C-alpha cells in the first residue's frame, strides 16, 4: 500500500482504496443519457408515480466523478456532510438504510458491485467498503455507494394531539444547495460597536440557523422560506409519509440555475464571488442544477428516506440537446407565480438567456394546401 492510500484509509475507517482496481473500460459502459432521461419536468408537483424503468439508486456516467467528489468531502469536511441526532431509533434506521442501499446496488448492478465477505467492492470507483459489525460508519457507506444524498426522516409524536410528524434526524448530505444538516456558522462577532456590522452579523447567524435542517420537520424547514411549498404542500406531507407503504416509492424533480460547477453548496461554506447574473454569463459559465428526488419508507424502522440525485449540466451543452432544451423551455414557461419571488435574483437574466435559444414557431403558408402550424420545441416535448 502506498503512503497516499494508507493516509486515506486511516482518515475514513472501513474505507479502502487498495482492494479493487478502478476499471476505465467498465466506466465507459455506463449510460450517458442523463440529460435526456432526467430532464426538467414541465410542471413541478410534490409527488409523482414511480415508473417501471426507474432505479432508486442511479448509476450512470456521472457516478464515478460524483463518488470521487464525495470522498474528498468526507476526508475534508465530514462534520458538514454527515450528521445525526442521538438515539437508538436513529442508529437502527441508519443501518437499515445502509443494508437497503447495499442490497440495491448488488441486485441492480452486478457488473459494477461485488461482495466479498464484509466488503462491498466497486471497480467504478476503486473503493471497498466494510459493512461488517466493526466496519465503516453506515452513513459514510451510504455516501460512497450511492451518489444520491440520503436523509432519514423518523416518525415522532408531537403537539397536544400527538400527531405523527417526520423530523429529519440523520443524513449524508454531500451536495446541498444553500442549506445544511447543522449550522457551521463561525464568523467572529464584530468587536467594534458598529450597529450596522453587529446587525449584519446577527442576520447572517440567524440565516445559518434557519438553513440548518437537522431536527426539523418538513413544515419547519420550509416555513417562512419557500412560499410556494407552504401554499400548496405543507399540510399534506406528514400525512403522505404516514400513509406510505414500504413497497411504494415516489419521485419528484426540481431545477435551478447556478453560475459554476460546484456540487457542494453548504449554507456556511464561503465561496469565491462568482460572475454577475446576466445572459452572457449564463451562456459562458452557467449550469442547470436538476435534483431528482425520491421517497421510500423502510419496513422495519418506518423511517422515510429522502433521496436526492443531483445533476449539473452545462447550459451551452444543454441548449444544443433538443430534448433537454424542450424540457427546460416547458419547465420555464410553466413556472407558478410564487416561484418568481423564490428566484427573483436569477430568473430575469436567465429567461433572457433562454429566449435567445427559443426556437421560433413556424407560421403556416396559406398558399400551401394542408399546411398546418408546427408546435414549438417546448410544446412538442410533452405531447
C-alpha positions as CSV (number, residue, x, y, z in Angstrom):
1,X,0.0,0.0,0.0
2,X,1.5,3.4,-1.0
3,X,1.6,6.2,1.6
4,X,-1.3,8.1,0.0
5,X,-3.6,5.1,0.2
6,X,-2.6,4.4,3.8
7,X,-3.4,8.0,4.8
8,X,-6.8,7.8,3.1
9,X,-7.7,4.5,4.8
10,X,-6.7,5.9,8.2
11,X,-8.8,9.0,7.6
12,X,-12.0,7.1,6.9
13,X,-12.4,3.9,9.0
14,X,-13.6,1.0,6.9
15,X,-13.0,2.6,3.5
16,X,-10.2,1.0,1.4
17,X,-8.6,2.2,-1.8
18,X,-6.2,-0.7,-2.4
19,X,-8.5,-3.7,-2.6
20,X,-10.1,-3.3,-6.0
21,X,-8.8,-1.7,-9.2
22,X,-10.6,1.1,-10.9
23,X,-11.5,-0.1,-14.4
24,X,-11.8,2.7,-17.1
25,X,-13.2,0.3,-19.7
26,X,-16.0,-0.7,-17.3
27,X,-16.7,3.0,-16.6
28,X,-17.1,3.5,-20.4
29,X,-20.1,1.2,-20.4
30,X,-22.2,3.4,-18.1
31,X,-25.2,5.0,-19.7
32,X,-24.7,8.7,-20.8
33,X,-28.3,9.8,-21.5
34,X,-28.9,11.6,-18.2
35,X,-29.5,14.9,-19.8
36,X,-32.4,13.4,-21.8
37,X,-33.6,10.9,-19.2
38,X,-33.8,13.2,-16.2
39,X,-34.9,16.3,-17.9
40,X,-36.8,19.2,-16.2
41,X,-40.4,18.3,-15.8
42,X,-42.9,20.8,-17.3
43,X,-44.8,21.4,-14.1
44,X,-43.2,20.5,-10.8
45,X,-45.5,18.6,-8.4
46,X,-44.9,17.2,-4.9
47,X,-45.2,13.5,-5.8
48,X,-45.1,11.5,-9.0
49,X,-46.0,7.9,-9.6
50,X,-42.9,5.6,-9.8
51,X,-42.2,4.4,-13.4
52,X,-41.3,0.8,-14.0
53,X,-37.9,1.7,-15.6
54,X,-36.6,3.9,-12.8
55,X,-34.0,2.6,-10.4
56,X,-33.9,4.0,-6.8
57,X,-30.1,4.2,-6.8
58,X,-29.0,5.6,-10.1
59,X,-25.6,4.6,-11.6
60,X,-24.8,6.3,-14.8
61,X,-21.8,8.2,-16.3
62,X,-22.0,10.9,-13.6
63,X,-21.4,8.3,-10.9
64,X,-17.6,7.8,-10.7
65,X,-16.8,11.6,-10.6
66,X,-19.5,12.3,-8.1
67,X,-18.3,9.5,-5.8
68,X,-14.8,10.9,-6.1
69,X,-16.0,14.3,-5.0
70,X,-17.9,12.7,-2.2
71,X,-14.8,11.0,-1.0
72,X,-13.0,14.4,-1.0
73,X,-15.7,15.9,1.1
74,X,-15.7,13.1,3.6
75,X,-12.0,13.5,4.0
76,X,-12.0,17.2,4.4
77,X,-15.5,18.4,5.5
78,X,-17.0,15.3,7.2
79,X,-18.6,17.3,10.0
80,X,-20.5,19.4,7.4
81,X,-21.9,16.5,5.3
82,X,-22.6,13.6,7.7
83,X,-24.6,14.2,10.9
84,X,-27.2,12.7,13.1
85,X,-29.3,13.2,16.3
86,X,-28.7,10.8,19.2
87,X,-31.0,7.8,19.7
88,X,-31.2,4.1,19.2
89,X,-34.0,4.6,16.7
90,X,-31.8,6.8,14.6
91,X,-28.9,4.3,14.6
92,X,-31.2,1.4,13.7
93,X,-32.6,3.4,10.8
94,X,-29.1,4.2,9.6
95,X,-28.1,0.5,9.5
96,X,-31.4,-0.4,7.8
97,X,-30.8,2.3,5.2
98,X,-27.2,1.1,4.6
99,X,-28.4,-2.5,4.1
100,X,-31.1,-1.4,1.8
101,X,-28.6,0.5,-0.4
102,X,-26.1,-2.4,-0.3
103,X,-28.9,-4.8,-1.5
104,X,-30.0,-2.3,-4.2
105,X,-26.6,-1.9,-5.8
106,X,-25.7,-5.6,-5.6
107,X,-29.0,-6.6,-7.1
108,X,-29.4,-4.0,-9.9
109,X,-25.8,-3.6,-10.9
110,X,-24.0,-6.9,-10.6
111,X,-21.3,-5.9,-13.1
112,X,-20.4,-2.8,-11.1
113,X,-20.6,-4.0,-7.4
114,X,-19.4,-7.2,-5.8
115,X,-19.4,-8.6,-2.2
116,X,-16.5,-10.4,-0.7
117,X,-17.2,-11.2,2.9
118,X,-17.9,-7.9,4.7
119,X,-16.5,-5.8,1.8
120,X,-18.5,-4.2,-1.0
121,X,-16.2,-3.5,-3.9
122,X,-16.7,-1.4,-6.9
123,X,-14.4,-1.2,-9.9
124,X,-16.2,2.0,-10.9
125,X,-14.6,3.9,-8.1
126,X,-11.8,1.7,-6.8
127,X,-13.4,1.7,-3.3
128,X,-14.0,-1.2,-0.9
129,X,-16.4,-0.5,2.0
130,X,-16.5,-2.6,5.1
131,X,-20.1,-3.3,6.1
132,X,-19.3,-5.7,8.9
133,X,-20.1,-5.1,12.6
134,X,-16.9,-3.1,13.1
135,X,-16.8,-1.6,9.6
136,X,-17.4,1.9,8.2
137,X,-19.9,4.4,9.6
138,X,-23.3,3.4,8.0
139,X,-23.9,6.9,6.6
140,X,-20.4,7.0,5.2
141,X,-21.1,3.7,3.5
142,X,-24.3,5.1,2.0
143,X,-22.5,8.3,0.9
144,X,-19.9,6.3,-1.0
145,X,-22.2,3.6,-2.5
146,X,-24.9,6.0,-3.7
147,X,-24.3,9.2,-5.5
148,X,-27.6,10.3,-4.1
149,X,-27.7,12.2,-0.8
150,X,-29.8,10.2,1.6
151,X,-31.7,11.8,4.5
152,X,-33.7,9.9,7.2
153,X,-37.0,11.3,8.5
154,X,-38.2,9.4,11.5
155,X,-41.8,9.4,12.8
156,X,-42.4,11.2,16.1
157,X,-45.4,12.2,18.1
158,X,-45.7,16.0,18.7
159,X,-48.2,18.6,20.0
160,X,-51.2,18.3,22.2
161,X,-52.9,15.9,19.7
162,X,-49.8,13.8,19.5
163,X,-49.8,13.9,15.7
164,X,-47.2,12.0,13.8
165,X,-44.6,14.2,12.2
166,X,-41.4,13.3,10.4
167,X,-38.4,15.4,11.5
168,X,-35.0,15.0,9.8
169,X,-32.8,13.0,12.2
170,X,-29.8,11.8,10.2
171,X,-28.3,12.0,6.8
172,X,-25.4,12.0,4.3
173,X,-25.8,15.4,2.6
174,X,-22.8,16.0,0.4
175,X,-24.3,18.1,-2.4
176,X,-26.6,20.6,-0.6
177,X,-27.8,23.6,-2.4
178,X,-27.8,26.5,0.0
179,X,-28.6,24.6,3.2
180,X,-27.0,22.0,5.6
181,X,-27.7,19.5,8.3
182,X,-26.3,21.6,11.1
183,X,-25.2,25.2,11.4
184,X,-21.5,25.7,11.0
185,X,-21.6,29.5,11.3
186,X,-18.1,30.6,12.5
187,X,-17.9,34.3,11.6
188,X,-16.4,36.3,14.5
189,X,-18.7,38.7,16.2
190,X,-17.7,42.3,15.4
191,X,-15.6,43.8,18.2
192,X,-16.3,47.4,17.5
193,X,-19.7,48.8,18.5
194,X,-20.8,49.5,14.9
195,X,-24.5,48.9,14.8
196,X,-24.5,48.0,11.1
197,X,-21.8,45.4,11.5
198,X,-23.5,43.9,14.5
199,X,-26.9,43.8,12.8
200,X,-25.4,42.1,9.7
201,X,-23.6,39.5,11.8
202,X,-26.7,38.6,13.7
203,X,-28.7,38.3,10.5
204,X,-26.0,36.0,9.0
205,X,-26.1,33.9,12.1
206,X,-29.9,33.7,12.0
207,X,-29.8,32.7,8.3
208,X,-27.3,30.0,9.1
209,X,-29.6,28.5,11.8
210,X,-32.6,28.8,9.5
211,X,-30.7,26.9,6.8
212,X,-29.8,24.0,9.2
213,X,-32.3,21.2,8.8
214,X,-31.4,18.6,11.4
215,X,-34.2,18.0,13.9
216,X,-36.8,20.0,11.8
217,X,-40.0,18.7,10.2
218,X,-40.7,19.4,6.5
219,X,-43.1,22.2,7.7
220,X,-40.5,23.8,9.9
221,X,-37.9,23.6,7.1
222,X,-40.0,25.4,4.6
223,X,-41.9,27.8,6.8
224,X,-41.0,31.4,6.0
225,X,-38.6,30.4,3.3
226,X,-40.4,28.6,0.4
227,X,-43.8,30.2,0.0
228,X,-45.0,28.0,-2.9
229,X,-44.3,24.9,-0.8
230,X,-46.2,26.3,2.2
231,X,-49.1,27.3,0.0
232,X,-49.5,24.0,-1.8
233,X,-47.9,21.1,0.1
234,X,-47.1,21.9,3.7
235,X,-50.2,20.5,5.4
236,X,-50.2,17.2,3.4
237,X,-46.6,16.0,3.6
238,X,-46.7,14.3,7.0
239,X,-50.0,12.6,6.2
240,X,-48.4,11.3,2.9
241,X,-45.4,10.0,4.8
242,X,-47.5,8.3,7.5
243,X,-49.7,6.6,4.8
244,X,-46.7,5.4,2.7
245,X,-46.2,1.6,2.4
246,X,-42.7,0.2,2.2
247,X,-43.3,-1.3,-1.2
248,X,-44.2,2.0,-2.6
249,X,-41.8,4.7,-3.9
250,X,-42.4,8.2,-5.2
251,X,-40.3,10.8,-7.0
252,X,-40.3,14.5,-7.9
253,X,-37.8,16.7,-9.8
254,X,-36.9,20.3,-9.4
255,X,-34.4,22.6,-11.2
256,X,-32.5,25.8,-10.8
257,X,-29.6,27.7,-12.2
258,X,-26.1,28.3,-11.0
259,X,-23.0,30.1,-12.3
260,X,-20.5,27.4,-11.5
261,X,-19.9,23.7,-11.4
262,X,-19.7,23.1,-7.6
263,X,-22.0,20.4,-6.3
264,X,-21.2,21.2,-2.6
265,X,-23.0,24.4,-1.7
266,X,-23.4,24.2,2.1
267,X,-25.1,27.3,3.5
268,X,-22.0,28.0,5.7
269,X,-19.3,27.3,3.0
270,X,-17.8,30.5,1.9
271,X,-17.5,30.5,-1.9
272,X,-15.5,32.9,-4.0
273,X,-17.7,35.6,-5.6
274,X,-18.9,34.5,-9.0
275,X,-19.7,36.3,-12.2
276,X,-22.7,38.7,-12.4
277,X,-26.0,37.2,-13.4
278,X,-26.6,38.2,-16.9
279,X,-27.5,36.5,-20.2
280,X,-23.9,36.5,-21.4
281,X,-22.6,34.8,-18.2
282,X,-25.3,32.2,-18.3
283,X,-24.1,31.3,-21.7
284,X,-20.4,31.2,-20.7
285,X,-20.5,29.9,-17.1
286,X,-24.0,28.7,-16.5
287,X,-25.2,25.3,-15.3
288,X,-28.6,23.8,-14.9
289,X,-28.9,22.1,-11.5
290,X,-31.5,19.4,-11.6
291,X,-32.4,17.4,-8.5
292,X,-34.1,14.1,-8.9
293,X,-35.7,13.4,-5.5
294,X,-37.2,10.2,-4.2
295,X,-39.2,9.0,-1.2
296,X,-39.5,5.5,0.2
297,X,-40.2,4.0,3.6
298,X,-38.0,1.5,5.4
299,X,-40.1,-1.5,6.5
300,X,-38.6,-2.1,10.0
301,X,-38.0,1.3,11.5
302,X,-40.6,3.1,9.5
303,X,-38.1,5.9,8.6
304,X,-38.8,7.8,5.3
305,X,-35.7,8.1,3.1
306,X,-35.5,11.3,1.1
307,X,-33.0,10.8,-1.7
308,X,-31.5,13.5,-3.9
309,X,-29.6,12.7,-7.1
310,X,-28.1,16.0,-8.3
311,X,-27.2,16.7,-11.9
312,X,-25.2,19.7,-13.2
313,X,-25.5,20.2,-16.9
314,X,-23.5,23.0,-18.7
315,X,-26.1,25.3,-20.2
316,X,-24.2,25.8,-23.5
317,X,-24.3,22.0,-24.0
318,X,-27.9,21.6,-22.8
319,X,-29.3,24.1,-25.3
320,X,-27.8,22.1,-28.1
321,X,-29.6,19.0,-27.0
322,X,-33.1,19.2,-28.5
323,X,-35.0,17.1,-25.9
324,X,-33.3,18.7,-22.9
325,X,-33.9,22.2,-24.4
326,X,-37.6,21.3,-25.0
327,X,-38.0,20.3,-21.4
328,X,-36.3,23.3,-20.0
329,X,-38.4,25.7,-22.1
330,X,-41.6,24.0,-21.0
331,X,-40.4,24.0,-17.3
332,X,-39.6,27.7,-17.5
333,X,-42.9,28.5,-19.3
334,X,-44.9,26.7,-16.6
335,X,-43.3,28.2,-13.5
336,X,-46.0,29.1,-11.0
337,X,-46.3,32.7,-9.9
338,X,-44.9,32.0,-6.4
339,X,-41.6,30.8,-8.0
340,X,-40.9,34.2,-9.4
341,X,-40.5,35.5,-5.8
342,X,-38.3,32.5,-4.9
343,X,-36.0,33.0,-7.9
344,X,-36.2,36.8,-8.2
345,X,-32.4,37.3,-8.3
346,X,-31.7,34.9,-11.1
347,X,-34.8,34.4,-13.2
348,X,-35.0,37.6,-15.3
349,X,-31.5,37.3,-16.7
350,X,-31.9,33.5,-17.1
351,X,-35.0,34.0,-19.1
352,X,-33.2,36.5,-21.3
353,X,-30.6,33.8,-22.0
354,X,-33.3,31.2,-22.7
355,X,-35.2,33.4,-25.1
356,X,-32.0,33.6,-27.2
357,X,-32.3,29.9,-27.7
358,X,-36.0,29.6,-28.0
359,X,-37.0,28.2,-31.5
360,X,-39.3,30.4,-33.4
361,X,-42.8,29.0,-34.2
362,X,-43.2,28.0,-37.8
363,X,-46.0,30.0,-39.5
364,X,-48.1,28.1,-42.0
365,X,-48.1,29.2,-45.6
366,X,-51.7,29.8,-46.6
367,X,-50.7,29.2,-50.3
368,X,-49.7,25.6,-49.5
369,X,-52.8,23.3,-49.2
370,X,-52.9,21.3,-46.0
371,X,-50.3,23.5,-44.3
372,X,-50.6,23.3,-40.5
373,X,-48.9,25.2,-37.7
374,X,-45.9,23.4,-36.3
375,X,-45.5,23.1,-32.5
376,X,-42.6,24.8,-30.8
377,X,-39.9,22.6,-29.3
378,X,-41.3,23.3,-25.8
379,X,-44.7,22.1,-26.8
380,X,-43.6,19.0,-28.7
381,X,-41.6,17.6,-25.8
382,X,-44.6,16.9,-23.7
383,X,-47.3,15.8,-26.2
